[in-house]
Amino acid sequence: MKVGRVIGIGLVVLGIVLLYYGYTSTQSPVDKIYKAATGTYAAHTLRHLFGGAAAVFSGGLLAVRHKIENKSD
């Protein structure tokens, strides 16, 4: 397995973990009160959600990059 693919799979796993923690954070009573008061989620919750989404996206691209490069030949 190529190094890029391993790193990509690792990023996807890390992203899924971050998305899970972000989602569970949105369900916490403290975050619900914060959202009711300010209209948005807390900064740490948003970092988990956006960071997780970015990690899943970039990891997915790295994991399948070699397939895309080989099809262009």
C-alpha positions as CSV (number, residue, x, y, z in Angstrom):
1,M,0.0,0.0,0.0
2,K,1.4,3.4,-0.9
3,V,2.2,6.0,1.7
4,G,-0.3,8.5,0.4
5,R,-3.1,6.0,0.6
6,V,-2.3,5.1,4.2
7,I,-2.2,8.8,5.1
8,G,-5.5,9.3,3.3
9,I,-7.2,6.5,5.2
10,G,-5.8,7.8,8.5
11,L,-7.2,11.3,7.7
12,V,-10.6,9.8,6.9
13,V,-10.6,7.9,10.3
14,L,-9.5,11.1,12.1
15,G,-12.2,13.1,10.3
16,I,-14.9,10.6,11.3
17,V,-13.8,10.8,14.9
18,L,-13.8,14.6,14.9
19,L,-17.3,14.6,13.3
20,Y,-18.5,12.2,16.0
21,Y,-17.2,14.4,18.7
22,G,-18.6,17.5,17.0
23,Y,-22.0,15.9,16.7
24,T,-22.1,14.7,20.3
25,S,-21.0,18.2,21.4
26,T,-24.0,19.7,19.6
27,Q,-26.3,17.5,21.6
28,S,-24.9,18.6,25.0
29,P,-27.0,20.8,27.2
30,V,-24.3,23.4,27.5
31,D,-24.0,23.8,23.7
32,K,-27.8,23.9,23.3
33,I,-28.0,26.8,25.8
34,Y,-25.1,28.5,24.1
35,K,-26.8,28.1,20.7
36,A,-30.1,29.4,22.1
37,A,-28.3,32.5,23.5
38,T,-26.0,33.3,20.6
39,G,-27.6,31.6,17.6
40,T,-24.6,29.6,16.7
41,Y,-22.6,26.6,18.2
42,A,-19.6,27.1,20.4
43,A,-16.2,27.6,18.7
44,H,-14.9,24.2,19.7
45,T,-17.9,22.5,18.3
46,L,-17.5,24.2,15.0
47,R,-13.8,23.4,14.9
48,H,-14.7,19.7,15.3
49,L,-17.4,19.7,12.7
50,F,-15.5,21.7,10.0
51,G,-12.1,20.0,10.8
52,G,-13.7,16.6,10.6
53,A,-15.4,17.4,7.3
54,A,-12.1,18.8,5.8
55,A,-10.2,15.7,7.1
56,V,-12.7,13.3,5.5
57,F,-12.7,15.2,2.2
58,S,-8.9,15.5,1.9
59,G,-8.3,12.0,3.2
60,G,-10.7,10.6,0.7
61,L,-8.9,12.5,-2.1
62,L,-5.5,11.2,-1.0
63,A,-6.8,7.6,-0.7
64,V,-8.2,7.5,-4.2
65,R,-5.7,9.8,-5.9
66,H,-3.7,7.0,-7.5
67,K,-6.9,5.7,-9.2
68,I,-7.6,9.1,-10.7
69,E,-4.0,9.5,-11.9
70,N,-4.0,6.1,-13.5
71,K,-7.2,6.7,-15.4
72,S,-5.8,9.8,-17.1
73,D,-3.0,7.8,-18.8
